[in-house]
Amino acid sequence: MDLSIAPYEGLMMIIGVVTVIIILGMVLLAFVMVIISLYSIKKGRLYFPGFLRAGLVFTEGFAKAIFRLLGLEDREMLSFFIKLHNTMSKSDFERVPVTGRAIFLPQCLRSSRCPAHLTPEGLKCRACGQCTIGQAHFLLEKMGYRVFIVPGSSFIKRMVKKYRPKAIIGVGCLSEVKEGIDMADKMGLVAMGVVTAKEGCVETLVSWSDVYEMAILGIDPVSIPQDLHVLAD
């Protein structure tokens, strides 16, 4: 017996029209997000951060395509996304006590002559003085942070499951920080990111002043070591 699709034609047409409207709406919203983003990048400050964050999450694929179409480099785009995320997460991060925080440093910051060995919890710094990690590690732990030096995201997941921090600071290259932030969002963590000043696999660099500025957010000044200013050197 032949089935007639005539009764469903009207419904299918409505669904098609609604789908087209939704797609056009998302494209239009993505254009608005891109315009606000580009203006924010040009002016060096964020405009409508709450609206931007929600809009970019909702239209991320379309927005990225438009960014590339307009010639915006991936690095600029990722930098903007990370800056936006940090701005939006700052107040939540400040409310988490330091005992509920962890900081993850990439192993590429260490010296090529580093004597530390890899353990199930990452590298255990020996404070040999051949790089700046030792001093930073000591001061951040003194402030109350759990500090991990890790070679990849698998270690981060393992330490998060083991120690259950509520907030984390991730240091790494642009792509690593963006991936880490996305991973933290899925795990329900408040995440802040610091991008390294030099990329690579060995002896990369980070602005310790940026790490320091982020690490002390929401912390009682009494709990901050007096010699923590050396991180800015």
Backbone as a chain_set.jsonl record, in Angstrom:
{"seq": "MDLSIAPYEGLMMIIGVVTVIIILGMVLLAFVMVIISLYSIKKGRLYFPGFLRAGLVFTEGFAKAIFRLLGLEDREMLSFFIKLHNTMSKSDFERVPVTGRAIFLPQCLRSSRCPAHLTPEGLKCRACGQCTIGQAHFLLEKMGYRVFIVPGSSFIKRMVKKYRPKAIIGVGCLSEVKEGIDMADKMGLVAMGVVTAKEGCVETLVSWSDVYEMAILGIDPVSIPQDLHVLAD", "coords": {"N": [[0.854, -1.199, 0.0], [0.588, 2.139, -0.93], [2.003, 4.917, 0.672], [0.918, 8.128, 1.352], [2.57, 11.245, 1.3], [1.511, 13.649, 1.455], [-0.019, 14.734, 3.683], [2.058, 15.447, 5.347], [3.563, 17.349, 4.157], [3.17, 20.067, 4.653], [4.066, 20.269, 7.327], [6.764, 19.505, 7.013], [7.644, 21.6, 5.435], [7.383, 23.737, 7.212], [9.239, 22.973, 9.161], [11.562, 23.105, 7.611], [11.644, 25.868, 6.993], [11.888, 26.958, 9.567], [14.374, 25.878, 10.295], [16.103, 27.128, 8.454], [15.756, 29.783, 9.271], [16.822, 29.643, 11.861], [19.515, 29.003, 11.306], [20.3, 31.259, 9.795], [19.905, 33.157, 11.763], [21.872, 32.402, 13.631], [24.179, 32.837, 12.128], [23.982, 35.613, 11.779], [24.131, 36.428, 14.452], [26.697, 35.512, 14.995], [28.19, 37.222, 13.354], [27.717, 39.64, 14.675], [28.989, 39.046, 17.112], [31.624, 38.787, 16.22], [32.159, 41.379, 15.27], [31.985, 42.898, 17.65], [34.047, 41.637, 19.016], [36.328, 42.174, 17.403], [36.378, 44.943, 17.634], [36.867, 45.167, 20.346], [39.407, 43.99, 20.469], [40.842, 45.84, 18.955], [40.622, 48.163, 20.523], [41.745, 47.315, 22.848], [40.387, 46.529, 25.131], [37.665, 44.842, 26.797], [34.395, 44.727, 25.564], [31.04, 44.44, 26.547], [31.373, 41.852, 27.936], [29.944, 39.656, 29.144], [27.821, 39.149, 27.357], [29.345, 38.65, 25.103], [30.781, 36.309, 25.787], [28.748, 34.354, 26.149], [27.575, 34.467, 23.607], [29.712, 33.767, 21.88], [30.272, 31.186, 22.7], [27.934, 29.931, 21.913], [27.934, 30.317, 19.182], [30.396, 29.458, 18.229], [31.661, 27.942, 16.122], [30.717, 29.203, 13.729], [31.643, 31.796, 14.267], [34.449, 31.488, 14.33], [34.919, 30.8, 11.673], [34.173, 33.161, 10.389], [36.018, 34.938, 11.517], [38.385, 33.95, 10.369], [37.78, 34.35, 7.706], [37.863, 37.084, 7.598], [40.494, 37.497, 7.869], [41.733, 37.379, 10.334], [44.254, 36.216, 12.392], [44.824, 32.934, 13.763], [46.187, 32.954, 16.21], [45.668, 35.518, 17.262], [42.928, 35.288, 17.579], [42.687, 33.129, 19.418], [44.061, 34.249, 21.584], [42.351, 36.327, 22.228], [40.024, 34.914, 22.983], [40.989, 33.604, 25.273], [41.649, 35.764, 26.931], [39.111, 36.865, 27.231], [37.807, 34.77, 28.575], [39.309, 34.677, 30.977], [38.676, 37.19, 32.046], [35.932, 36.92, 32.488], [35.925, 34.86, 34.347], [37.222, 35.746, 36.548], [36.018, 36.829, 38.973], [34.751, 34.557, 40.052], [36.978, 32.952, 40.445], [38.37, 34.416, 42.383], [36.803, 33.973, 44.604], [37.372, 31.44, 45.431], [39.103, 29.796, 47.959], [42.669, 29.727, 48.564], [43.489, 27.216, 49.319], [41.902, 25.588, 47.886], [42.829, 25.633, 45.351], [44.849, 24.963, 42.425], [47.877, 24.938, 40.541], [49.111, 24.53, 37.307], [52.057, 23.932, 35.713], [53.908, 23.91, 32.668], [56.17, 21.338, 31.59], [58.01, 22.209, 29.767], [59.082, 24.591, 30.569], [61.271, 24.146, 32.089], [64.869, 23.81, 32.566], [67.093, 22.549, 30.049], [68.903, 20.954, 31.215], [67.733, 19.901, 33.396], [67.464, 18.037, 36.391], [65.294, 16.71, 37.386], [62.939, 14.022, 37.785], [60.316, 12.229, 36.142], [57.249, 11.601, 37.712], [54.265, 9.853, 38.912], [52.761, 12.084, 39.475], [53.676, 14.097, 37.918], [56.564, 16.165, 37.193], [58.978, 16.335, 39.78], [60.21, 19.018, 41.211], [63.601, 19.839, 41.889], [64.698, 22.127, 42.743], [67.135, 23.103, 41.685], [68.204, 25.383, 40.677], [68.74, 25.91, 38.023], [66.783, 26.87, 36.41], [63.872, 29.037, 36.395], [61.713, 27.868, 37.598], [61.98, 26.558, 40.078], [62.168, 28.546, 42.127], [59.73, 29.876, 41.791], [57.972, 27.761, 42.216], [58.454, 27.177, 44.919], [57.606, 29.594, 46.198], [54.912, 29.816, 45.411], [53.823, 27.492, 46.489], [54.285, 28.084, 49.14], [52.441, 30.068, 49.475], [50.17, 28.608, 49.475], [49.242, 27.133, 47.333], [48.677, 24.147, 45.388], [51.132, 22.865, 43.435], [51.925, 21.786, 40.239], [54.067, 20.271, 37.881], [53.739, 19.468, 34.723], [53.6, 17.167, 31.901], [51.479, 16.974, 30.142], [47.898, 16.98, 29.302], [46.711, 14.705, 30.36], [47.885, 14.249, 32.828], [46.954, 16.448, 34.202], [44.179, 15.945, 34.369], [44.301, 13.645, 35.956], [45.394, 14.615, 38.381], [43.469, 16.468, 39.094], [41.265, 14.8, 39.559], [42.273, 13.408, 41.713], [42.964, 15.309, 43.744], [40.907, 17.152, 43.772], [40.62, 20.075, 43.237], [39.016, 23.309, 43.273], [39.478, 25.406, 41.67], [41.74, 26.328, 39.057], [44.961, 27.311, 37.752], [46.311, 27.483, 34.621], [49.26, 27.165, 32.805], [50.795, 27.666, 29.7], [51.303, 27.161, 26.119], [49.432, 28.951, 23.565], [47.461, 27.228, 22.302], [47.437, 25.068, 24.092], [46.584, 26.261, 26.485], [44.014, 27.153, 25.748], [42.786, 24.648, 25.174], [43.018, 23.529, 27.699], [41.38, 25.227, 29.231], [38.896, 24.701, 28.064], [38.679, 22.01, 28.757], [38.622, 22.214, 31.551], [36.227, 23.604, 31.916], [34.4, 21.632, 31.16], [34.808, 19.902, 33.247], [33.811, 21.23, 35.353], [35.343, 23.157, 36.67], [36.767, 26.23, 37.872], [38.703, 28.091, 35.786], [41.778, 29.675, 34.96], [43.985, 31.184, 32.629], [47.423, 31.424, 31.644], [49.489, 32.502, 29.164], [52.453, 31.332, 27.656], [55.436, 33.235, 27.052], [57.222, 32.488, 25.183], [57.204, 29.954, 22.815], [57.528, 26.391, 22.366], [59.345, 23.275, 22.828], [61.348, 22.996, 24.646], [62.92, 24.769, 27.28], [61.162, 27.056, 27.366], [59.544, 30.259, 27.92], [57.932, 32.233, 30.46], [56.008, 34.978, 31.634], [56.571, 35.65, 34.786], [55.498, 37.599, 36.35], [52.93, 37.883, 35.37], [51.855, 35.421, 36.102], [52.096, 35.659, 38.87], [50.437, 37.892, 39.359], [47.948, 36.814, 38.748], [47.824, 34.67, 40.52], [47.564, 35.799, 43.083], [45.017, 36.756, 43.222], [42.166, 37.548, 45.034], [43.269, 36.73, 47.446], [44.146, 37.059, 50.844], [46.265, 39.694, 51.698], [48.011, 39.229, 53.813], [48.632, 36.592, 53.649], [50.323, 36.415, 51.544], [53.575, 35.77, 50.539], [56.339, 37.793, 51.498], [58.502, 37.97, 49.805], [57.516, 37.422, 47.322], [57.561, 39.102, 45.183], [59.75, 38.64, 43.611], [59.04, 37.019, 41.564], [58.361, 38.63, 39.494], [60.637, 39.377, 38.297]], "CA": [[0.0, 0.0, 0.0], [1.371, 3.363, -1.044], [1.753, 5.917, 1.713], [0.946, 9.504, 0.85], [3.297, 12.178, 2.177], [0.819, 14.942, 1.359], [-0.367, 15.319, 4.99], [3.251, 15.883, 6.062], [4.28, 18.357, 3.38], [3.11, 21.341, 5.368], [4.946, 20.177, 8.499], [8.142, 19.5, 6.528], [7.956, 22.96, 4.98], [7.549, 24.56, 8.416], [10.527, 22.593, 9.756], [12.606, 23.651, 6.747], [11.69, 27.322, 7.167], [12.423, 27.218, 10.913], [15.804, 25.548, 10.255], [16.782, 28.202, 7.737], [15.726, 30.975, 10.133], [17.78, 29.424, 12.956], [20.873, 29.104, 10.754], [20.54, 32.673, 9.479], [20.021, 33.867, 13.036], [23.177, 32.097, 14.215], [25.184, 33.538, 11.325], [23.874, 37.034, 12.115], [24.669, 36.584, 15.804], [28.147, 35.332, 14.896], [28.729, 38.466, 12.807], [27.686, 40.632, 15.76], [30.038, 38.664, 18.048], [32.913, 39.088, 15.598], [32.314, 42.836, 15.237], [32.306, 43.332, 19.017], [35.37, 41.09, 19.341], [37.345, 42.942, 16.683], [36.441, 46.287, 18.219], [37.517, 45.006, 21.643], [40.836, 43.764, 20.205], [41.412, 47.107, 18.474], [40.673, 49.127, 21.623], [42.508, 46.762, 23.958], [39.532, 46.298, 26.295], [36.508, 44.024, 26.458], [33.077, 45.34, 25.585], [29.942, 43.488, 26.748], [31.994, 40.533, 28.102], [28.957, 38.616, 29.403], [27.143, 38.885, 26.092], [30.349, 38.065, 24.207], [31.105, 34.932, 26.169], [27.605, 33.499, 25.83], [27.395, 34.446, 22.16], [30.798, 33.045, 21.223], [30.093, 29.765, 22.998], [26.786, 29.459, 21.131], [28.191, 30.404, 17.733], [31.853, 29.372, 18.09], [32.06, 27.476, 14.79], [30.465, 30.27, 12.765], [32.498, 32.94, 14.578], [35.804, 31.172, 13.892], [34.94, 30.859, 10.207], [34.121, 34.578, 10.01], [37.317, 35.499, 11.885], [39.365, 33.55, 9.349], [37.382, 35.0, 6.458], [38.279, 38.483, 7.705], [41.954, 37.554, 7.92], [42.264, 37.399, 11.689], [45.086, 35.045, 12.624], [44.383, 32.056, 14.842], [46.808, 33.38, 17.465], [44.903, 36.652, 17.772], [41.621, 34.787, 17.974], [42.844, 32.363, 20.649], [44.44, 35.191, 22.647], [41.149, 37.048, 22.622], [39.156, 33.981, 23.699], [41.558, 33.361, 26.6], [41.481, 36.987, 27.697], [37.688, 36.965, 27.555], [37.512, 33.768, 29.591], [39.912, 35.113, 32.237], [37.898, 38.327, 32.556], [34.645, 36.431, 32.965], [36.12, 33.897, 35.429], [37.996, 36.371, 37.622], [35.29, 36.937, 40.236], [34.569, 33.201, 40.58], [38.296, 32.5, 40.897], [38.701, 35.13, 43.617], [36.018, 33.445, 45.719], [37.893, 30.126, 45.838], [40.287, 29.942, 48.828], [43.883, 29.196, 47.951], [43.583, 25.781, 49.632], [41.111, 24.884, 46.886], [43.387, 25.963, 44.043], [46.053, 24.271, 41.951], [48.48, 25.582, 39.376], [49.796, 23.552, 36.458], [53.125, 24.512, 34.908], [54.358, 22.947, 31.655], [57.549, 20.905, 31.791], [58.898, 22.872, 28.816], [59.699, 25.759, 31.203], [62.484, 23.768, 32.817], [66.152, 23.817, 31.862], [67.414, 21.318, 29.314], [69.767, 20.167, 32.105], [66.927, 19.628, 34.593], [67.708, 16.704, 36.949], [64.049, 16.146, 37.93], [62.418, 12.83, 37.125], [58.866, 12.181, 36.022], [56.548, 10.74, 38.661], [52.843, 9.797, 38.579], [52.168, 13.405, 39.678], [54.435, 15.065, 37.153], [57.964, 16.334, 37.594], [59.223, 16.814, 41.129], [61.297, 19.994, 41.121], [64.673, 19.7, 42.866], [65.187, 23.474, 43.057], [68.567, 23.092, 41.387], [68.617, 26.736, 40.316], [69.078, 26.03, 36.602], [65.69, 27.594, 35.745], [63.101, 29.869, 37.329], [60.6, 27.121, 38.167], [62.217, 26.228, 41.48], [61.826, 29.674, 42.982], [58.289, 30.09, 41.671], [57.345, 26.604, 42.858], [58.575, 27.365, 46.375], [56.795, 30.715, 46.656], [53.497, 29.526, 45.204], [53.445, 26.512, 47.511], [54.297, 28.806, 50.407], [51.19, 30.822, 49.526], [49.079, 27.661, 49.696], [48.866, 26.448, 46.1], [49.25, 22.88, 44.949], [51.849, 23.184, 42.198], [52.287, 20.604, 39.468], [54.819, 20.474, 36.631], [53.189, 18.328, 33.987], [53.909, 17.075, 30.472], [50.305, 16.927, 29.281], [46.571, 17.104, 29.901], [46.342, 13.484, 31.097], [48.324, 14.455, 34.205], [46.048, 17.432, 34.808], [42.946, 15.228, 34.7], [44.581, 12.733, 37.055], [45.568, 15.374, 39.614], [42.175, 17.065, 39.438], [40.444, 13.736, 40.135], [42.846, 12.996, 42.989], [42.978, 16.351, 44.777], [39.636, 17.874, 43.715], [40.653, 21.54, 43.386], [37.84, 24.013, 42.754], [39.951, 26.385, 40.681], [43.105, 26.046, 38.61], [45.659, 28.202, 36.829], [47.069, 26.698, 33.661], [50.284, 27.891, 32.055], [51.173, 26.913, 28.509], [51.185, 27.898, 24.868], [48.058, 29.357, 23.281], [46.556, 26.101, 22.065], [47.343, 24.279, 25.316], [45.754, 26.985, 27.447], [42.621, 27.096, 25.275], [42.317, 23.282, 25.387], [42.898, 23.341, 29.14], [40.196, 25.948, 29.682], [37.733, 23.933, 27.607], [38.63, 20.798, 29.575], [38.214, 22.603, 32.9], [34.798, 23.922, 31.857], [33.663, 20.363, 31.135], [34.973, 19.255, 34.55], [33.177, 22.07, 36.357], [36.358, 23.903, 37.407], [37.057, 27.614, 37.502], [40.047, 28.04, 35.208], [42.426, 30.89, 34.47], [45.107, 30.777, 31.795], [48.557, 32.311, 31.385], [50.167, 32.031, 27.952], [53.904, 31.496, 27.694], [55.967, 34.296, 26.186], [57.993, 31.817, 24.136], [56.688, 28.614, 22.63], [58.507, 25.378, 22.016], [59.33, 22.065, 23.655], [62.433, 23.059, 25.627], [63.333, 26.08, 27.786], [60.259, 28.145, 27.007], [59.537, 31.354, 28.896], [56.652, 32.781, 30.878], [56.121, 36.178, 32.466], [56.173, 35.278, 36.144], [54.668, 38.672, 36.909], [51.552, 37.556, 34.998], [51.458, 34.31, 36.963], [51.971, 36.225, 40.214], [49.252, 38.745, 39.395], [46.772, 35.951, 38.752], [47.84, 33.8, 41.693], [47.189, 36.49, 44.314], [43.634, 37.232, 43.147], [41.275, 37.129, 46.101], [44.002, 36.216, 48.608], [44.472, 38.029, 51.889], [47.678, 40.118, 51.576], [48.81, 38.656, 54.897], [49.04, 35.24, 53.242], [51.228, 36.497, 50.403], [54.973, 35.891, 50.979], [56.927, 39.108, 51.258], [59.482, 37.908, 48.702], [56.88, 36.94, 46.105], [57.815, 40.063, 44.122], [60.838, 38.18, 42.746], [58.447, 36.38, 40.395], [58.242, 39.621, 38.435], [61.966, 39.626, 37.712]], "C": [[0.881, 1.237, 0.0], [0.977, 4.333, 0.07], [1.89, 7.306, 1.115], [1.673, 10.402, 1.839], [2.635, 13.548, 2.18], [0.487, 15.547, 2.717], [0.833, 15.907, 5.729], [4.007, 17.013, 5.348], [4.31, 19.702, 4.098], [4.046, 21.373, 6.558], [6.409, 20.235, 8.079], [8.563, 20.879, 6.058], [8.196, 23.883, 6.163], [8.9, 24.274, 9.064], [11.686, 23.172, 8.945], [12.77, 25.148, 6.928], [12.309, 27.673, 8.517], [13.924, 26.956, 10.944], [16.61, 26.644, 9.574], [16.851, 29.459, 8.591], [16.743, 30.843, 11.265], [19.212, 29.585, 12.465], [21.223, 30.553, 10.432], [20.701, 33.489, 10.746], [21.37, 33.649, 13.682], [24.297, 32.803, 13.457], [25.179, 35.027, 11.652], [24.456, 37.301, 13.496], [26.183, 36.456, 15.796], [28.814, 36.591, 14.352], [28.779, 39.547, 13.888], [28.805, 40.348, 16.765], [31.425, 39.046, 17.51], [33.168, 40.592, 15.587], [32.693, 43.364, 16.614], [33.702, 42.866, 19.407], [36.479, 41.896, 18.682], [37.494, 44.342, 17.255], [37.144, 46.235, 19.58], [39.026, 44.814, 21.473], [41.513, 45.071, 19.807], [41.6, 48.095, 19.615], [41.456, 48.615, 22.829], [41.709, 46.583, 25.225], [38.293, 45.545, 25.845], [35.217, 44.824, 26.584], [32.016, 44.246, 25.674], [30.469, 42.06, 26.956], [31.003, 39.403, 28.351], [28.243, 38.185, 28.137], [28.096, 38.191, 25.122], [30.594, 36.596, 24.527], [29.971, 33.978, 25.793], [27.437, 33.356, 24.319], [28.456, 33.642, 21.439], [30.73, 31.547, 21.504], [29.007, 29.177, 22.104], [27.095, 29.399, 19.639], [29.668, 30.215, 17.405], [32.298, 28.961, 16.687], [31.885, 28.544, 13.731], [31.426, 31.44, 12.988], [33.933, 32.697, 14.108], [35.929, 31.279, 12.378], [34.958, 32.311, 9.728], [35.433, 35.267, 10.336], [38.354, 35.198, 10.803], [39.062, 34.218, 8.024], [37.848, 36.457, 6.433], [39.793, 38.628, 7.861], [42.544, 37.612, 9.311], [43.029, 36.112, 11.944], [44.571, 34.241, 13.812], [44.948, 32.489, 16.189], [46.036, 34.541, 18.083], [43.547, 36.198, 18.296], [41.7, 34.025, 19.299], [43.191, 33.263, 21.829], [43.216, 35.93, 23.167], [40.219, 36.146, 23.428], [39.663, 33.755, 25.123], [41.395, 34.597, 27.49], [40.033, 37.166, 28.125], [37.333, 35.999, 28.672], [38.077, 34.192, 30.954], [39.117, 36.249, 32.872], [36.592, 37.85, 33.176], [34.789, 35.505, 34.183], [36.771, 34.518, 36.664], [37.26, 36.388, 38.953], [35.061, 35.567, 40.865], [35.883, 32.661, 41.132], [38.65, 33.135, 42.234], [37.972, 34.558, 44.828], [36.507, 32.079, 46.209], [39.112, 30.321, 46.733], [41.497, 29.255, 48.214], [44.05, 27.705, 48.218], [42.778, 24.939, 48.635], [41.604, 25.13, 45.477], [44.607, 25.09, 43.718], [46.589, 25.039, 40.75], [49.295, 24.541, 38.612], [50.787, 24.274, 35.545], [53.582, 23.481, 33.874], [55.829, 22.583, 31.871], [58.526, 21.604, 30.846], [59.544, 24.134, 29.394], [61.039, 25.419, 31.854], [63.725, 23.841, 31.934], [66.357, 22.492, 31.128], [68.31, 20.407, 30.15], [69.045, 19.793, 33.4], [67.15, 18.203, 35.103], [66.44, 16.022, 37.466], [63.585, 14.95, 37.109], [60.89, 12.859, 37.133], [58.288, 11.168, 37.007], [55.076, 10.675, 38.249], [52.128, 11.138, 38.757], [52.924, 14.493, 38.929], [55.87, 15.139, 37.623], [58.055, 16.864, 39.026], [60.453, 17.714, 41.116], [62.314, 19.792, 42.243], [65.269, 21.049, 43.263], [66.686, 23.582, 42.838], [69.088, 24.465, 40.972], [68.952, 26.93, 38.852], [67.958, 26.684, 35.777], [64.897, 28.337, 36.809], [61.951, 29.112, 37.998], [60.772, 26.889, 39.663], [61.769, 27.326, 42.426], [60.317, 29.924, 42.972], [57.523, 28.987, 42.39], [57.326, 26.784, 44.375], [57.624, 28.457, 46.876], [55.293, 30.456, 46.5], [52.991, 28.486, 46.206], [53.377, 27.166, 48.881], [53.008, 29.594, 50.593], [49.988, 29.902, 49.715], [48.636, 26.889, 48.476], [49.423, 25.027, 46.046], [49.871, 23.156, 43.585], [52.282, 21.889, 41.51], [53.043, 21.025, 38.213], [54.512, 19.266, 35.763], [53.55, 18.357, 32.503], [52.686, 17.064, 29.567], [49.002, 16.925, 30.049], [46.167, 15.871, 30.707], [46.744, 13.601, 32.565], [47.399, 15.43, 34.923], [44.76, 16.746, 35.245], [43.147, 14.332, 35.92], [44.689, 13.471, 38.385], [44.271, 16.043, 40.061], [41.279, 16.024, 40.095], [40.955, 13.336, 41.514], [42.681, 14.047, 44.076], [41.733, 17.237, 44.79], [39.741, 19.386, 43.939], [39.383, 22.139, 42.796], [38.225, 24.994, 41.66], [41.388, 26.053, 40.314], [43.638, 27.2, 37.761], [46.482, 27.303, 35.915], [48.027, 27.574, 32.883], [50.679, 27.042, 30.849], [51.104, 27.772, 27.269], [49.707, 28.163, 24.586], [47.108, 28.172, 23.151], [46.375, 25.257, 23.317], [46.443, 24.95, 26.341], [44.288, 26.94, 27.043], [42.036, 25.697, 25.498], [42.107, 23.008, 26.877], [41.669, 24.023, 29.712], [38.93, 25.198, 29.291], [37.564, 22.667, 28.455], [38.133, 21.113, 30.981], [36.726, 22.944, 32.949], [33.961, 22.649, 31.905], [33.725, 19.65, 32.486], [34.385, 20.085, 35.68], [34.152, 22.855, 37.209], [36.404, 25.358, 36.954], [38.494, 27.632, 37.01], [40.503, 29.408, 34.745], [43.661, 30.45, 33.684], [46.163, 31.846, 31.637], [49.329, 31.719, 30.208], [51.666, 32.312, 28.043], [54.353, 32.562, 26.694], [56.773, 33.727, 25.035], [57.497, 30.393, 24.03], [57.804, 27.654, 22.219], [58.398, 24.186, 22.938], [60.368, 22.109, 24.773], [62.729, 24.512, 25.975], [62.467, 27.219, 27.235], [60.254, 29.174, 28.137], [58.111, 31.75, 29.245], [56.918, 34.05, 31.683], [55.635, 35.812, 33.863], [55.349, 36.363, 36.803], [53.194, 38.433, 36.57], [51.013, 36.422, 35.87], [51.196, 34.816, 38.376], [50.693, 37.051, 40.335], [47.968, 37.913, 39.463], [46.682, 35.143, 40.038], [47.342, 34.491, 42.96], [45.751, 37.005, 44.295], [42.809, 36.659, 44.291], [41.953, 36.631, 47.359], [44.329, 37.344, 49.575], [45.955, 38.396, 51.776], [48.586, 39.537, 52.643], [49.36, 37.284, 54.5], [50.034, 35.232, 52.09], [52.666, 36.67, 50.905], [55.57, 37.247, 50.598], [57.872, 39.098, 50.067], [58.854, 37.429, 47.41], [57.127, 37.874, 44.922], [58.921, 39.6, 43.176], [60.291, 37.465, 41.498], [58.354, 37.331, 39.224], [59.562, 39.888, 37.749], [62.136, 38.867, 36.42]], "O": [[1.795, 1.371, 0.814], [-0.201, 4.537, 0.364], [2.878, 7.609, 0.447], [1.439, 10.342, 3.046], [3.118, 14.486, 2.815], [0.681, 16.747, 2.911], [0.678, 16.747, 6.615], [4.973, 17.558, 5.882], [5.336, 20.379, 4.144], [4.739, 22.364, 6.786], [7.209, 20.929, 8.707], [9.708, 21.285, 6.258], [9.102, 24.716, 6.131], [9.618, 25.191, 9.465], [12.665, 23.665, 9.506], [13.892, 25.65, 7.008], [13.148, 28.569, 8.609], [14.672, 27.722, 11.551], [17.671, 27.039, 10.058], [17.884, 30.127, 8.635], [17.442, 31.801, 11.594], [20.03, 30.226, 13.125], [22.314, 31.02, 10.759], [21.525, 34.402, 10.808], [21.96, 34.584, 14.223], [25.245, 33.306, 14.061], [26.238, 35.639, 11.787], [25.183, 38.275, 13.694], [26.878, 37.191, 16.497], [29.878, 36.987, 14.828], [29.763, 40.278, 14.0], [29.488, 41.266, 17.219], [32.275, 39.554, 18.241], [34.284, 41.029, 15.868], [33.608, 44.178, 16.742], [34.453, 43.601, 20.048], [37.459, 42.26, 19.332], [38.603, 44.866, 17.349], [37.912, 47.132, 19.928], [39.824, 45.384, 22.217], [42.616, 45.374, 20.262], [42.615, 48.789, 19.677], [41.793, 49.386, 23.727], [42.292, 46.492, 26.306], [37.91, 45.593, 24.676], [34.984, 45.505, 27.583], [32.087, 43.245, 24.961], [30.063, 41.148, 26.236], [31.186, 38.302, 27.831], [28.08, 36.993, 27.88], [27.708, 37.264, 24.41], [30.611, 35.75, 23.634], [30.203, 32.927, 25.196], [27.188, 32.261, 23.814], [28.151, 32.915, 20.494], [31.087, 30.734, 20.652], [29.142, 28.063, 21.6], [26.582, 28.54, 18.923], [30.149, 30.754, 16.409], [33.212, 29.564, 16.125], [32.784, 28.777, 12.923], [31.958, 32.007, 12.034], [34.563, 33.595, 13.549], [36.926, 31.786, 11.863], [35.667, 32.651, 8.782], [35.923, 36.08, 9.552], [39.102, 36.079, 10.38], [39.975, 34.61, 7.297], [38.184, 36.992, 5.377], [40.311, 39.74, 7.972], [43.738, 37.87, 9.462], [42.494, 35.024, 11.73], [43.967, 34.784, 14.737], [44.259, 32.4, 17.205], [45.78, 34.549, 19.287], [43.079, 36.672, 19.332], [40.884, 34.243, 20.195], [42.686, 33.074, 22.936], [43.056, 36.136, 24.371], [39.682, 36.572, 24.451], [38.875, 33.717, 26.068], [41.045, 34.481, 28.664], [39.761, 37.573, 29.255], [36.632, 36.369, 29.615], [37.392, 34.076, 31.97], [38.909, 36.27, 34.085], [36.192, 38.31, 34.246], [33.851, 35.386, 34.971], [36.857, 33.875, 37.711], [37.831, 35.996, 39.971], [35.166, 35.425, 42.083], [35.899, 31.992, 42.166], [39.174, 32.462, 43.122], [38.466, 34.649, 45.952], [36.102, 31.618, 47.276], [40.077, 30.956, 46.307], [41.358, 28.312, 47.436], [44.685, 27.004, 47.431], [42.957, 23.724, 48.554], [40.887, 24.87, 44.511], [45.285, 24.565, 44.602], [45.838, 25.705, 40.037], [50.063, 23.777, 39.197], [50.41, 25.108, 34.723], [53.636, 22.291, 34.182], [56.63, 23.421, 32.284], [59.733, 21.597, 31.088], [60.454, 24.692, 28.782], [61.842, 26.309, 32.135], [63.629, 23.923, 30.709], [65.852, 21.45, 31.547], [68.463, 19.226, 29.837], [69.681, 19.413, 34.383], [67.037, 17.253, 34.329], [66.497, 14.885, 37.934], [63.81, 14.879, 35.901], [60.267, 13.441, 38.021], [58.768, 10.04, 37.121], [54.674, 11.378, 37.322], [51.02, 11.32, 38.254], [52.823, 15.673, 39.266], [56.336, 14.274, 38.364], [57.287, 17.741, 39.421], [61.586, 17.241, 41.023], [61.943, 19.599, 43.401], [66.232, 21.106, 44.028], [67.416, 24.085, 43.691], [70.3, 24.675, 40.923], [69.407, 28.007, 38.466], [68.149, 27.011, 34.606], [65.223, 28.268, 37.994], [61.283, 29.66, 38.876], [59.815, 27.012, 40.427], [61.074, 27.068, 43.409], [59.709, 30.154, 44.017], [56.543, 29.251, 43.087], [56.304, 26.567, 45.025], [56.918, 28.262, 47.866], [54.5, 30.837, 47.361], [51.871, 28.588, 46.707], [52.509, 26.837, 49.69], [52.535, 29.773, 51.715], [48.905, 30.364, 50.075], [47.731, 26.061, 48.574], [50.492, 24.741, 46.584], [49.188, 23.635, 42.68], [52.915, 21.023, 42.115], [52.696, 22.015, 37.567], [54.979, 18.162, 36.043], [53.774, 19.42, 31.925], [52.827, 17.138, 28.346], [48.987, 16.875, 31.279], [45.367, 15.977, 31.637], [46.035, 13.114, 33.446], [47.099, 15.259, 36.104], [44.302, 16.945, 36.37], [42.29, 14.261, 36.801], [44.148, 13.023, 39.396], [44.007, 16.169, 41.257], [40.603, 16.322, 41.08], [40.169, 12.966, 42.386], [42.303, 13.724, 45.202], [41.533, 17.999, 45.737], [39.006, 19.925, 44.767], [38.753, 21.542, 41.922], [37.399, 25.367, 40.827], [42.158, 25.562, 41.14], [42.881, 27.95, 37.144], [47.254, 26.465, 36.382], [47.635, 28.617, 32.359], [50.874, 25.833, 30.974], [50.872, 28.978, 27.355], [48.836, 27.655, 25.291], [46.073, 28.123, 23.816], [45.272, 24.776, 23.581], [45.633, 24.289, 26.991], [43.415, 26.718, 27.882], [40.904, 25.574, 25.965], [41.147, 22.345, 27.268], [40.991, 23.469, 30.578], [38.002, 25.074, 30.091], [36.447, 22.301, 28.822], [37.323, 20.373, 31.54], [36.043, 22.609, 33.917], [32.945, 22.588, 32.596], [32.822, 18.891, 32.837], [34.454, 19.686, 36.842], [33.84, 23.193, 38.35], [36.115, 25.673, 35.799], [39.405, 27.234, 37.736], [39.723, 30.196, 34.21], [44.305, 29.461, 34.033], [45.85, 33.03, 31.511], [49.768, 30.57, 30.258], [52.085, 33.394, 28.455], [53.74, 32.76, 25.645], [56.985, 34.4, 24.026], [57.379, 29.696, 25.037], [58.877, 28.07, 21.782], [57.469, 24.095, 23.74], [60.28, 21.347, 25.736], [62.785, 25.376, 25.1], [62.977, 28.209, 26.71], [60.883, 28.976, 29.176], [57.199, 31.618, 28.429], [57.953, 34.165, 32.34], [54.433, 35.68, 34.095], [54.579, 36.083, 37.721], [52.312, 38.737, 37.373], [49.867, 36.458, 36.318], [50.202, 34.45, 39.003], [49.954, 36.918, 41.31], [47.02, 38.278, 40.158], [45.595, 34.953, 40.584], [46.757, 33.838, 43.824], [45.311, 37.63, 45.26], [42.758, 35.446, 44.492], [41.274, 36.148, 48.265], [44.735, 38.435, 49.172], [46.809, 37.51, 51.759], [49.785, 39.367, 52.422], [50.424, 36.874, 54.963], [50.531, 34.176, 51.699], [52.948, 37.627, 51.626], [55.326, 37.766, 49.509], [58.026, 40.115, 49.391], [59.574, 37.061, 46.482], [56.923, 37.478, 43.774], [59.027, 40.106, 42.058], [60.997, 37.325, 40.499], [58.275, 36.893, 38.076], [59.6, 40.562, 36.719], [63.188, 38.954, 35.787]]}, "num_chains": 1, "name": "protein.A"}
